[in-house]
Amino acid sequence: MLSYIALGSNLGDRRATLAAAVRRLRAEPGLRVVAASQFYETAPVNCPPGSGVFLNAAAAVETERPPEDLLRLLLAIEREFGRVRSEPNSPRTLDLDLILYGDRVVHTPELTLPHPRMHERAFVLVPLAEIAADAVHPTLGKTVAELAAAVPQGDIRPAPEPAAPQTLAGLRALVTGSTSGIGAAVATAFEAHGAAVIRHGRRARTGGSERFVPADLRDPAQVDRLADAAWDALGGLDVLVCNAGADTLTGDAAKWSFDEKLEALLAVDLKATMRLSRDLGRRMKARDRGCILTVGWDQAETGMEGDSGELFAAVKGAITGFTRSLSLSLAPAVRVNCLAPGWIRTAWGETASAVWQERVREETPLGMWGLADDIAAAAVFLAGPSARFVTGQTVRVNGGAVRA
């Protein structure tokens, strides 16, 4: 069911809180965020004197949870962010209101749908119109755009985007497999923090202004050409992220035999990582500086049942061991670490069955999916100066699912 949520904050770091709340919704098993508005700065309405200015936003989510269950989730997330309910409209760290739940009309002591005051509130309607202009109020029969046009909008305005800290300014990076998923998130985060980034994908691209080098990493010759092209494009590299991996879980590849999947994983995940990081690692060492990040798997050492568990444990376990050895070979000039993701909501996670959604919740102490942004945040740290004393390590980003 497509539902809409209004978000607000006027205490603490409002932007960080709203951004984290959207990420928290994205991480919830059995719920998918399909759209989120930009942030809007709005004056407090009917609030106690001295209340701070709000940031507001709206999000569209798909879920099979009944509306009462969805409301309980929103209240639980508010509490996670320190919301304390006292007098009505009092300042709050986070406000999550269920505005619409499809075309459902609900009147219970616990919940009223549509939200009884949504049609009066510009701070709800303006963000909502950005992502759901054509959504229809089930009792008023008007679209969100029509409702937004009918209310005074006062001084509501888009909140300016703050600049990210330039912790990677001056660094030059190659991120393999960066057209989508974790790789794209890492490349975007690196750029936001000031790095110059070469992106990579298997197929050539047309258009776009970003730096991009195509290469099929199953072919050793193309791996070597990628290393040369990326190095030459930026006049050297300071950071290499070997993120590219063969997708054996979705599409036609999901139907491959065990042996076909093994060959693909060995070629792309393991051999290409080894070849590329050894080549560029030697060049970095000759220049007396650099950082390499490989990508493993948090369950490589503990194992998981089934074909996929056997395949990933073998291949990603080899990457983990290789990373430790390479860190010794390239020390002290080049730091080498392995990122080991857990249950991360990539393309497979978006379409995983209810059984898998529940498994993620049960196996992860934090009770939710990880996001590509979580891996990117760890990569930014490991590539930056704050991690200058970290090398040869496997860093699990997994919500506590594997703790050994």
ABEGO torsion letter per residue (X at the ends): XBBBBBBBBABEBAAAAAAAAAAAAAABBGBBBABBBBBBBBBBBGBBBGBBBBBBBBBBBBBABBAAAAAAAAAAAAAAAGBBBBBBGBBBABBBBBABBEABBBBBAABBOBBAAAAABAAAAAAAAAABAABBBAAAGBBAAAAAAABBAEABBBBBBBBBBBAABGBBBBBBGAABEAAAAAAAAAAAAGBBBBBBBABBBBEEABBBBBBBAABAAAAAAAAAAAAAAAGEBABBBBABBBBAABEAAAABBAAAAAAAAAAAAAAAAAAAAAAAAAAAAAAGBEBBBBBBBAAAAAEBBEAAAAAAAAAAAAAAAAAAAAAAAAOAABBBBBBBBBBBBBAAAAABBAAAAAAAAAABAAGBBBBAAAAAAAAAAAABAAAAABBGBBBBBAGGABAX
